[in-house]
Amino acid sequence: MAVEVPGLTLNDGTTVPAVGFGTYPLAGAGGVQAIRSALDQGYRLLDSAFNYENEGAVGEAVRTSGIPREDLRVVSKLPGRHHAHAEAMDTIQESVYRAGLDYYDLYLIHWPNPRIGKYAEAWKALVDAQARGLVRSIGVCNFLPGHLERIIQATGVTPSVNQIELHPYFPQQEQRAFNAAAGILTQSWSPLGRANALLAEPVINAIAKAHGKSVTQVILRWHVQLGAMPLPKSAQPDRQRENLGLFDFELTDAEMASITGLGHPGGRINDQDPAIYEEF
């Protein structure tokens, strides 16, 4: 039986589940099988990107899942090389064609690429794509407060989501607070720290033992209680199901604080600072 996942309401009135499924690097027939498995376990949001080169696999999994389309939330992202307005519009349409779907539920700008400086132009394209019905909700990834302020001032439209690197080694208190104050949902990429030393942390292991839960379940629960939506990924059905087992327990304030206390200034996984990092 699929796990029931609670829902969240975005600032534009649309709803999303409280946890989503990251699809990178799942592609081809094997990717379709793994994504179908995730849907069988209870995931209802699939996070993809133009640069993941798996929008077709995601679309195939959605079409063959037997789950009503309106019950699913499919996400993709605009690459940095197509921030110019006309290119962005073509890319969004191409994303829809690749997936074989009529629309995306959520479309995001993947990185701001501030040196190029066209992210406000790209945001205007997402606003226009939403008006045309190509996407239901629009948002961004890896946008710092200054980036967010610029696009909101330029268009009057606030992103519904800001997907950022977020895990106990890099808890992003200031960015999360800014997002929350603006009514923007924080999504967490690499919520488990890409299975690095985080999983061996004694503090988290002790909390997991106290609750009779796995370390990954405790970390994902930490995300949910922060008000963020984690996007774990795994191709293994048992791990997919384990990662959804976070809604039947609650961390104490002290436990939350001790996990957040693992954060440090150098906590980014690959030093991808959106103020200078660019991805195309």
Secondary structure, DSSP 8 states (H G I E B T S, - for coil): ------EEE-TTS-EEESS-EE-TT--HHHHHHHHHHHHHHT--EEE--GGGT-HHHHHHHHHHS-S-GGG-EEEEEE-GGG-SHHHHHHHHHHHHHHHT-S-EEEEEES---TTT--HHHHHHHHHHHHHTTSEEEEEEES--HHHHHHHHHHHS---SEEEEE-BTTB--HHHHHHHHHTT-EEEEESTTGGGSGGGG-HHHHHHHHHHT--HHHHHHHHHHHHTEEE----S-HHHHHHTT--SS----HHHHHHHHTT--TT--SS---TTT----
